[in-house]
Amino acid sequence: MNPRSPLDRRQFLGTSLAAATGGVLGGTALLLHAAEEGETDHFWYRLAPADGPYIDSQRDNRAFGFRDKTIYLSEDNGRTWAHRADFPEAENITFSVLLKNGNILFATRERLYLSTDKLATHREIVVKQPDGSDYRPHTPTDPEQPGWYFHSLDGIHTWDIDGREILVWGNYCNVLGGAVPVNIYYSTDQGETVKLAYSFGQNPKFQQKGAAPGELLGNPDNDVICRHIHAVVYHPDEAAFYACTGDIDRGFGNECHWLRGTYDAAIDRWDWKVLISVNSNSRYKSGGINFVDGQLYWAADANGPKKLNETHDRGIFRCAPADLTDPSKHTQLFDAEFEMANMIIEDGVMIAGHCAPASTFKTGIAYSPDLGRTWREYDLAEFGPRSPLRFQPKNAEGWFRIDLRKGWIERGEVLLIKPKG
C-alpha cells in the first residue's frame, strides 16, 4: 500500500548560475555558483547556492535572505539580490514573512523588525498585549540565550480573510536559544502592528535556571502549558484557526494540544478553546496541518512513551474537522514508520519530511502526487542527516522552499523541490 523505495535515479548537474547585472550587492555581483541538483520520479530538487544568502522565506517572485551581517531581498526568485541592508544580527534571524503589500516582517531571537521599502530602511516592532500595552522580551540570565520568541516550525502564516490579509503564527522554541514563553502572534495591518493572540501558561520545565517565582516565563493566568507550537493554520470554511503543540508530559501535565480559535475583527478579540490534550504517543502530537476542500489533513510525529508491544500512533491522516477528536473517523493516508511533523499540500501534491534523528533515512521525504492516494518515500542521502521543515508554497517558477535542519532544528541548508508533470 505504501511502498518505500530509495531514489530510482540521480543526476548531478555541474552547472553554474551567475547573478545578472541587476543583482549587484555593495558594488560586487553576487555569483550563485553550482548548487547540488538531482531528480526523482516525482520531482526535481536542488540546494540553494551555499555562497548566496540563506533564503529564509519566499513568496511569488520575491525571496528574503541573509548572510553574515547583511539582509537581502530578491524580486526574481532568488536569481539576483538587488536590495540589501546592513544588519549586524543577520545570523540570528529566526523568522521572516513576505507580506502581500511588499512589507517584510523578520525577527532575530527576541526582536521583531519591519521593512516597508524593500530594505531601504527597517524599524523594530514591539508586540502589543491584548490590553494595548507593550509585550517586551524578558531579560535573560545569559545574554546569549534570550530565547526564540518568533521562530516557526511551519512555513505558511498569511491568509486573505474578508478582503484583507491576516498574519498568524506561533513560536517553536525551548529547543535551542534558551527558555522562552510560548505564544501565538497576529497582525491585521501588514506587520505594522503585531499583537498576542494567545499566550500559554508557565511550564515549570522550561524556565531559566535560578529564576525566582515571580520571574517565571509564560502566562500566569493560563493552566494550559506546552513546550512549543508546531503549526497554526486557517480553515476558511469555518473562519477558524487550528493550532497544535508539543511535546511530552514531564510531570506537569500534557503538552500536546489542539486548539481552535476564532477572531472577531470588529472588536479585535480572540476566542480559543482546547479541543484535545494528550501525551506524546498519539497522532495528535503532530504538525503539518492543511485544509483542502473542507477536509483536515495532518502529519503525526508520535514518539512515546509507549507500552510493551505497542506501536506508535503515527502517519498522515485526514478527517472532517468536526471529527478531529474521534480517531474512529480518521482515514490514515500513509502509515509512516518515522515521525513527521511537517507537511505541505498544494495543487494535490503532498510533501512531508522525516525527523532525521528518528529515521533510518538521511534526508527523508514522503511524497504523494495525488492528494494521498499513492505515496513514495525518497532519501536525499547526499545531504546528510537533515530534517525538512518550514515548508513554503511554490514560488513563481514552481519551486517549494524547505529548510534542511541539522539533526532536528539547527539551521543547515535550503532545499528547493519542483514537482514533475
C-alpha positions as CSV (number, residue, x, y, z in Angstrom):
1,M,0.0,0.0,0.0
2,N,2.8,2.4,0.9
3,P,6.0,1.2,-0.9
4,R,9.2,2.6,0.5
5,S,11.9,2.8,-2.1
6,P,15.2,4.8,-2.5
7,L,15.8,7.1,-5.3
8,D,15.5,5.4,-8.7
9,R,17.9,7.7,-10.4
10,R,20.0,10.7,-9.6
11,Q,21.6,13.2,-11.9
12,F,24.0,15.7,-10.6
13,L,24.5,18.7,-12.8
14,G,27.7,20.7,-12.8
15,T,26.0,23.9,-13.8
16,S,26.8,27.4,-12.6
17,L,24.4,30.2,-12.1
18,A,25.7,33.8,-12.2
19,A,23.8,36.8,-11.0
20,A,22.7,39.1,-13.7
21,T,23.8,42.7,-13.6
22,G,20.7,43.7,-11.6
23,G,22.0,41.6,-8.7
24,V,24.9,43.9,-7.6
25,L,25.5,43.8,-3.9
26,G,27.7,46.5,-2.5
27,G,29.3,47.1,-5.9
28,T,30.1,43.4,-6.4
29,A,27.9,40.9,-8.2
30,L,26.9,38.1,-6.0
31,L,27.6,34.9,-8.0
32,L,25.4,32.0,-7.5
33,H,27.7,29.0,-8.1
34,A,26.7,25.5,-8.8
35,A,24.1,24.1,-6.5
36,E,23.8,20.3,-6.0
37,E,20.9,19.1,-8.1
38,G,19.1,15.9,-8.8
39,E,15.7,14.3,-9.6
40,T,13.4,11.5,-8.6
41,D,10.5,10.0,-10.5
42,H,8.3,12.7,-9.0
43,F,10.3,15.9,-8.6
44,W,13.5,17.8,-9.3
45,Y,15.4,19.2,-6.4
46,R,18.4,21.4,-5.7
47,L,20.1,23.1,-2.8
48,A,20.1,26.9,-2.7
49,P,23.6,28.1,-3.5
50,A,25.9,27.9,-0.5
51,D,27.7,31.1,-1.4
52,G,24.5,33.1,-1.6
53,P,22.1,34.4,1.0
54,Y,20.3,31.9,3.2
55,I,16.8,32.0,1.7
56,D,14.7,32.3,4.7
57,S,11.3,32.9,3.0
58,Q,9.8,33.2,-0.4
59,R,6.5,34.4,-2.0
60,D,5.6,34.5,-5.7
61,N,8.8,36.1,-7.3
62,R,10.2,37.5,-4.0
63,A,12.7,36.0,-1.6
64,F,14.2,37.3,1.6
65,G,17.6,36.1,2.7
66,F,20.5,36.8,5.0
67,R,24.2,36.2,5.2
68,D,26.9,37.4,7.6
69,K,25.8,40.9,8.7
70,T,23.5,41.7,5.7
71,I,19.9,41.1,4.8
72,Y,18.8,40.7,1.2
73,L,15.7,40.9,-1.0
74,S,15.3,39.3,-4.4
75,E,12.5,40.0,-6.8
76,D,13.4,37.3,-9.4
77,N,13.0,34.1,-7.4
78,G,16.5,34.3,-5.8
79,R,18.4,34.7,-9.1
80,T,19.7,38.1,-8.1
81,W,19.6,40.1,-4.9
82,A,19.1,43.7,-5.9
83,H,18.2,45.0,-2.4
84,R,20.3,44.8,0.7
85,A,20.9,46.4,4.1
86,D,23.4,46.1,6.8
87,F,22.0,44.1,9.8
88,P,24.6,43.1,12.4
89,E,22.2,40.4,13.9
90,A,21.6,38.8,10.5
91,E,22.9,35.3,11.5
92,N,20.5,35.4,14.5
93,I,17.4,35.7,12.2
94,T,14.9,33.0,13.1
95,F,11.7,34.1,11.3
96,S,10.6,36.1,8.3
97,V,7.5,36.6,6.2
98,L,6.9,38.4,2.9
99,L,3.5,40.2,3.0
100,K,1.2,40.9,0.2
101,N,1.7,44.7,0.0
102,G,5.5,44.3,-0.2
103,N,6.3,44.6,3.5
104,I,8.9,42.3,5.1
105,L,8.5,41.3,8.7
106,F,11.5,39.5,10.2
107,A,12.8,38.6,13.6
108,T,16.0,37.8,15.4
109,R,15.8,35.6,18.5
110,E,13.8,38.1,20.6
111,R,13.3,41.2,18.4
112,L,10.9,41.8,15.6
113,Y,11.5,44.2,12.6
114,L,9.6,45.6,9.7
115,S,10.7,47.0,6.3
116,T,8.2,48.8,4.1
117,D,10.6,49.9,1.4
118,K,12.4,46.9,0.1
119,L,15.0,47.0,2.9
120,A,16.0,50.6,2.3
121,T,15.0,51.1,6.0
122,H,13.7,48.9,8.8
123,R,12.4,49.5,12.3
124,E,11.7,47.5,15.4
125,I,8.2,46.4,16.0
126,V,7.2,45.9,19.7
127,V,4.5,43.3,20.2
128,K,1.3,44.5,21.9
129,Q,-0.7,42.7,24.6
130,P,-4.5,42.4,24.3
131,D,-4.8,45.5,26.6
132,G,-2.6,47.5,24.3
133,S,0.5,47.6,26.5
134,D,3.9,46.6,25.2
135,Y,4.9,43.0,25.4
136,R,8.7,43.1,25.9
137,P,11.1,40.1,25.9
138,H,12.4,39.0,29.2
139,T,15.9,39.9,30.4
140,P,17.8,36.6,30.1
141,T,20.2,35.4,32.8
142,D,22.5,34.5,29.9
143,P,22.6,37.3,27.3
144,E,23.5,34.6,24.6
145,Q,20.3,32.7,25.4
146,P,17.4,35.1,25.0
147,G,15.0,32.5,23.7
148,W,13.4,32.1,20.3
149,Y,10.3,34.3,20.6
150,F,9.3,34.2,16.9
151,H,10.8,31.2,15.2
152,S,8.3,28.9,13.5
153,L,8.3,25.2,12.6
154,D,5.7,25.7,9.8
155,G,6.0,27.9,6.8
156,I,2.6,29.3,5.9
157,H,1.5,32.3,8.0
158,T,-0.8,34.6,5.9
159,W,-4.4,34.3,4.7
160,D,-6.8,36.6,3.0
161,I,-9.9,36.9,5.2
162,D,-12.8,39.2,4.4
163,G,-10.8,41.2,2.0
164,R,-7.6,41.7,4.0
165,E,-4.5,39.7,4.7
166,I,-4.0,38.4,8.3
167,L,-0.8,37.1,9.6
168,V,-0.8,34.5,12.4
169,W,2.0,32.3,13.7
170,G,3.3,30.5,16.8
171,N,6.8,30.1,18.1
172,Y,8.6,26.8,18.0
173,C,11.0,27.2,20.9
174,N,12.7,25.8,24.0
175,V,14.9,23.6,21.9
176,L,17.8,26.0,21.1
177,G,18.4,29.5,22.2
178,G,17.2,29.5,25.8
179,A,14.0,29.4,27.7
180,V,11.2,31.5,26.3
181,P,7.4,31.9,26.7
182,V,5.1,30.2,24.1
183,N,2.8,32.5,22.1
184,I,0.6,32.9,19.1
185,Y,1.0,36.2,17.3
186,Y,-1.0,38.1,14.7
187,S,-1.2,41.2,12.6
188,T,-4.0,42.6,10.5
189,D,-2.2,45.6,9.1
190,Q,0.7,44.1,7.1
191,G,3.0,43.9,10.1
192,E,2.7,47.5,11.2
193,T,1.2,46.2,14.5
194,V,1.8,42.7,15.9
195,K,-0.2,41.5,18.9
196,L,-0.6,38.5,21.1
197,A,-3.4,36.2,20.0
198,Y,-2.8,33.6,22.7
199,S,-0.2,33.0,25.5
200,F,0.4,29.6,27.0
201,G,1.0,29.1,30.7
202,Q,4.1,28.8,32.8
203,N,5.8,25.4,32.1
204,P,8.0,24.6,35.1
205,K,10.3,22.5,32.9
206,F,11.3,25.4,30.5
207,Q,12.4,28.2,32.7
208,Q,15.7,30.0,33.2
209,K,17.9,28.4,35.8
210,G,17.7,30.1,39.1
211,A,14.6,32.1,38.2
212,A,12.5,33.4,41.1
213,P,8.8,32.5,41.3
214,G,7.9,36.0,40.1
215,E,10.2,35.7,37.1
216,L,8.6,32.6,35.5
217,L,8.1,32.8,31.7
218,G,4.5,32.4,30.4
219,N,1.0,33.5,31.2
220,P,0.4,33.0,34.9
221,D,-3.4,33.0,34.3
222,N,-3.4,30.1,31.9
223,D,-3.0,26.5,33.1
224,V,-2.5,25.1,29.6
225,I,1.2,24.5,29.1
226,C,3.3,23.3,26.2
227,R,6.9,23.3,25.1
228,H,6.3,24.9,21.7
229,I,3.9,25.4,18.8
230,H,4.1,23.1,15.8
231,A,1.6,24.8,13.5
232,V,-1.2,27.4,13.2
233,V,-3.4,27.2,10.2
234,Y,-6.6,28.9,9.0
235,H,-9.7,27.0,7.8
236,P,-11.8,29.3,5.6
237,D,-14.9,27.1,5.7
238,E,-15.2,27.6,9.4
239,A,-13.5,31.0,9.6
240,A,-11.4,29.5,12.4
241,F,-7.7,28.8,13.2
242,Y,-6.4,25.5,14.3
243,A,-3.1,25.1,16.3
244,C,-1.2,22.1,17.5
245,T,1.6,21.9,20.1
246,G,4.2,19.6,21.6
247,D,5.8,17.9,23.5
248,I,5.5,15.4,26.3
249,D,4.1,15.1,29.9
250,R,7.2,15.8,32.1
251,G,5.2,15.6,35.3
252,F,3.4,18.9,35.0
253,G,0.6,17.8,32.6
254,N,0.1,17.1,28.9
255,E,1.9,19.4,26.5
256,C,0.3,18.1,23.2
257,H,-2.8,20.1,22.5
258,W,-5.0,21.0,19.5
259,L,-6.7,24.4,19.9
260,R,-9.4,26.1,17.8
261,G,-9.5,29.9,17.7
262,T,-11.8,32.4,16.1
263,Y,-11.1,36.1,15.6
264,D,-13.6,38.9,15.9
265,A,-12.2,41.7,13.8
266,A,-14.9,44.2,14.8
267,I,-13.7,44.1,18.4
268,D,-10.2,42.8,17.8
269,R,-10.6,39.8,20.1
270,W,-9.7,36.1,20.0
271,D,-11.6,33.2,21.4
272,W,-9.5,30.0,21.8
273,K,-10.7,26.6,23.0
274,V,-8.6,23.4,23.7
275,L,-10.1,20.6,21.6
276,I,-7.9,17.8,22.9
277,S,-4.9,17.3,25.2
278,V,-2.8,14.1,25.0
279,N,0.6,12.6,25.8
280,S,3.2,12.1,23.0
281,N,2.4,8.6,21.8
282,S,-0.6,9.9,19.8
283,R,-1.5,11.1,16.3
284,Y,-2.4,14.4,18.0
285,K,1.3,15.0,18.6
286,S,1.5,16.4,15.1
287,G,2.1,19.2,12.7
288,G,1.8,20.0,9.0
289,I,-1.9,20.9,9.3
290,N,-3.6,21.6,6.0
291,F,-7.2,22.1,4.9
292,V,-8.2,21.0,1.4
293,D,-11.8,21.0,0.1
294,G,-13.1,21.2,3.7
295,Q,-11.1,18.3,4.9
296,L,-8.4,18.4,7.6
297,Y,-5.0,16.8,6.9
298,W,-2.1,16.4,9.3
299,A,1.2,14.5,9.9
300,A,1.9,12.8,13.2
301,D,5.2,12.6,14.9
302,A,4.2,10.4,17.9
303,N,7.3,9.2,19.6
304,G,6.4,7.7,23.0
305,P,6.4,6.7,25.7
306,K,4.6,3.5,24.7
307,K,3.7,0.2,26.3
308,L,5.5,-3.1,25.6
309,N,4.4,-4.3,22.1
310,E,2.5,-1.1,21.5
311,T,3.2,0.7,18.2
312,H,3.5,4.4,17.8
313,D,0.2,6.1,16.7
314,R,1.7,8.0,13.7
315,G,1.2,8.6,10.0
316,I,-0.6,11.0,7.8
317,F,-4.3,11.4,8.5
318,R,-7.4,13.0,7.1
319,C,-10.8,13.7,8.6
320,A,-13.7,16.2,8.7
321,P,-12.7,19.0,11.1
322,A,-15.7,18.2,13.3
323,D,-14.3,14.6,13.7
324,L,-10.9,15.5,14.8
325,T,-11.3,14.2,18.4
326,D,-12.8,10.9,17.2
327,P,-10.0,8.7,15.9
328,S,-12.5,6.1,14.6
329,K,-13.5,8.7,11.9
330,H,-9.9,9.3,10.8
331,T,-8.6,8.0,7.5
332,Q,-4.9,7.1,7.6
333,L,-3.5,8.0,4.2
334,F,0.1,6.9,4.9
335,D,1.4,4.5,7.5
336,A,4.6,6.3,8.4
337,E,7.4,4.3,10.0
338,F,9.1,7.5,11.3
339,E,7.7,10.6,12.9
340,M,6.9,13.5,10.6
341,A,5.7,16.9,12.0
342,N,6.0,19.0,8.8
343,M,3.9,18.8,5.6
344,I,2.6,21.0,2.8
345,I,-0.2,20.4,0.3
346,E,-0.5,22.4,-2.9
347,D,-2.2,21.5,-6.2
348,G,-2.8,18.0,-5.0
349,V,0.9,17.4,-4.1
350,M,1.7,16.4,-0.6
351,I,5.2,16.6,0.8
352,A,6.2,15.6,4.3
353,G,9.6,15.4,5.9
354,H,11.2,12.8,8.2
355,C,12.6,13.7,11.6
356,A,16.2,12.8,10.9
357,P,17.3,11.7,14.4
358,A,14.5,9.1,14.4
359,S,14.7,7.9,10.8
360,T,16.9,5.4,9.0
361,F,16.9,7.8,6.1
362,K,19.4,10.6,5.9
363,T,17.1,13.2,4.4
364,G,13.7,11.5,4.2
365,I,10.8,12.8,2.1
366,A,7.4,11.3,1.8
367,Y,5.7,12.4,-1.4
368,S,2.2,12.0,-2.9
369,P,1.3,13.5,-6.3
370,D,-2.4,12.8,-6.0
371,L,-3.6,14.0,-2.6
372,G,-2.7,11.0,-0.6
373,R,-3.9,8.2,-2.9
374,T,-0.4,6.9,-3.7
375,W,2.9,7.5,-1.9
376,R,6.7,7.2,-2.4
377,E,9.4,7.8,0.2
378,Y,12.8,9.2,-1.0
379,D,16.1,9.5,0.7
380,L,18.1,12.5,-0.4
381,A,21.0,11.0,1.3
382,E,23.7,13.2,-0.2
383,F,22.7,16.0,2.0
384,G,23.4,14.0,5.2
385,P,21.2,13.8,8.3
386,R,18.7,16.6,7.7
387,S,15.2,17.2,8.8
388,P,13.0,19.0,6.3
389,L,10.8,21.7,7.8
390,R,9.3,25.2,7.3
391,F,7.7,24.1,4.0
392,Q,6.6,27.1,1.9
393,P,4.3,27.3,-1.1
394,K,5.8,27.2,-4.6
395,N,7.3,30.4,-5.9
396,A,6.6,31.9,-9.3
397,E,8.8,29.3,-11.0
398,G,7.1,26.4,-9.3
399,W,9.7,25.5,-6.6
400,F,8.7,24.7,-3.0
401,R,11.1,26.1,-0.4
402,I,12.1,23.8,2.5
403,D,14.6,24.2,5.4
404,L,17.0,21.4,5.9
405,R,17.9,21.4,9.6
406,K,20.9,19.6,11.1
407,G,19.6,16.9,13.3
408,W,16.3,18.4,14.0
409,I,16.4,22.2,14.5
410,E,19.9,23.7,13.9
411,R,20.0,25.7,10.6
412,G,21.6,23.8,7.7
413,E,20.7,24.4,4.1
414,V,17.7,25.4,2.0
415,L,16.2,22.7,-0.3
416,L,14.0,23.6,-3.4
417,I,11.7,21.0,-4.8
418,K,9.7,21.3,-8.1
419,P,7.1,18.7,-8.9
420,K,7.1,17.0,-12.3
421,G,4.0,16.8,-14.5
